[in-house]
Amino acid sequence: MRLFLFAFTWIFFIPAGAQSSEDSVRLVIADFFKAMKRSDTAAMREVLSPTLHLEATQDRPDAEPRIIQQSVTDFLTSVARTPAGALDERIEFDVVKVDGPLATVWTPYEFYFNGRYSHCGVNSFQLIRLKSRWQIQYLVDTRRKNCKSSL
């Protein structure tokens, strides 16, 4: 009987929208890419830390990979100038780790521009929880033409 009462109480009194920390981190990243696909930079800013760092590594056939740094302003300006629907980054959540106010996320991806395959790679996100909400603090990705992916 006690088990039944516990189960009944748990089912009806746990908030319906309760999420794990990992789920809430996934939601922030999903919202980021949905906003990017809509070219909605205002919505993108909602999930970005004010001190966001953006970097990419780019494979080069006959040289060391190159590291590209981009300012948040330049990145958001380029998204804003792109027609809605043109930017489509399709991700998978591979690893999501959370420790208090810090989260690390690894997402293999394929990127499509105007419906055509462009490139692929992996995103590595660092998120921090500021003012009771997750924000993307650091994003570095790899970029290449061919990936071993199940996307």
C-alpha positions in Angstrom: 0.0 0.0 0.0 2.8 2.4 0.8 4.4 1.8 -2.6 1.1 2.6 -4.3 0.8 5.8 -2.3 4.3 6.8 -3.2 3.8 6.1 -6.9 0.5 7.9 -6.9 2.1 11.0 -5.1 5.1 10.9 -7.5 3.0 10.7 -10.6 0.6 13.5 -9.7 2.8 15.9 -7.8 6.0 16.0 -9.9 5.7 19.0 -12.2 4.8 17.9 -15.7 7.5 20.0 -17.3 10.3 18.7 -15.0 13.4 18.0 -17.1 16.8 16.7 -16.3 19.7 19.1 -16.5 20.9 17.2 -19.6 17.5 17.6 -21.3 17.4 21.4 -20.5 20.9 21.7 -22.1 19.8 19.8 -25.2 16.8 22.1 -25.5 19.0 25.2 -25.5 21.2 23.8 -28.3 18.1 22.7 -30.3 16.6 26.2 -29.9 19.9 27.7 -31.1 19.8 25.7 -34.3 16.0 26.2 -34.9 16.6 30.0 -34.5 19.5 29.8 -36.9 17.4 28.0 -39.5 14.8 30.8 -39.2 17.6 33.5 -39.4 16.2 34.7 -36.1 19.2 36.3 -34.4 17.1 37.8 -31.6 16.2 34.2 -30.6 19.8 33.1 -31.0 21.0 35.8 -28.7 18.6 34.5 -26.0 20.7 31.3 -25.6 24.2 32.9 -26.1 26.4 34.1 -23.2 27.4 37.7 -23.5 31.0 36.6 -23.6 30.5 33.8 -26.2 33.6 32.5 -28.0 33.3 31.0 -31.5 36.0 29.0 -33.2 36.3 26.3 -35.9 39.0 24.0 -37.1 39.2 23.5 -40.8 40.9 20.5 -42.3 43.4 21.2 -45.0 44.7 18.3 -47.2 48.4 19.2 -47.2 48.8 21.3 -44.0 47.9 21.4 -40.4 44.3 22.2 -39.6 43.6 25.9 -39.5 41.8 27.5 -36.5 39.3 30.2 -37.4 37.9 32.6 -34.8 34.8 34.5 -35.5 33.2 37.4 -33.5 29.7 37.0 -32.3 28.7 40.2 -34.2 30.1 38.9 -37.5 28.4 35.5 -37.0 25.0 36.9 -36.1 25.3 39.5 -39.0 25.9 36.7 -41.5 22.9 34.7 -40.1 20.7 37.8 -40.3 21.6 38.3 -44.0 20.7 34.8 -44.9 17.1 34.0 -46.0 15.1 32.0 -43.5 15.4 28.3 -44.2 18.8 28.5 -46.0 20.9 27.5 -43.0 20.2 23.9 -41.9 22.5 22.3 -39.4 21.4 18.8 -38.6 22.8 17.5 -35.3 22.9 14.4 -33.2 23.4 14.6 -29.4 26.3 12.2 -28.8 27.6 13.3 -25.3 25.9 15.6 -22.8 27.7 16.0 -19.4 26.6 18.4 -16.6 28.3 19.4 -13.4 26.5 22.1 -11.5 26.6 25.3 -13.6 28.8 23.8 -16.4 27.8 21.5 -19.3 29.7 20.0 -22.1 28.0 18.8 -25.3 29.3 16.9 -28.3 27.1 17.0 -31.5 28.1 15.4 -34.8 26.5 17.4 -37.6 25.8 17.8 -41.3 25.3 21.3 -42.7 23.0 22.1 -45.6 22.8 25.5 -47.4 19.7 26.1 -49.4 18.9 22.4 -49.2 22.3 21.3 -50.5 24.9 19.4 -48.5 27.8 21.7 -47.7 30.0 20.1 -45.0 30.1 18.1 -41.8 31.9 17.7 -38.5 31.4 17.9 -34.8 30.3 20.7 -32.5 31.8 21.0 -29.1 29.7 23.2 -26.8 30.5 24.5 -23.3 27.4 26.0 -21.6 27.1 27.8 -18.3 24.0 28.4 -16.2 23.6 32.1 -15.6 20.6 33.6 -13.9 18.9 30.2 -13.7 19.2 29.5 -17.4 21.7 27.7 -19.6 23.7 29.8 -22.1 26.2 28.8 -24.7 29.6 30.1 -23.6 32.0 28.4 -26.1 31.5 26.7 -29.4 34.2 25.1 -31.5 33.5 22.9 -34.4 35.3 20.8 -37.0 34.6 21.3 -40.7 35.2 18.9 -43.5 33.6 17.5 -46.6 33.3 13.9 -45.7 32.4 12.4 -42.3 31.8 9.0 -40.9 28.4 9.7 -39.5 25.0 8.1 -39.2 23.2 11.4 -39.8 
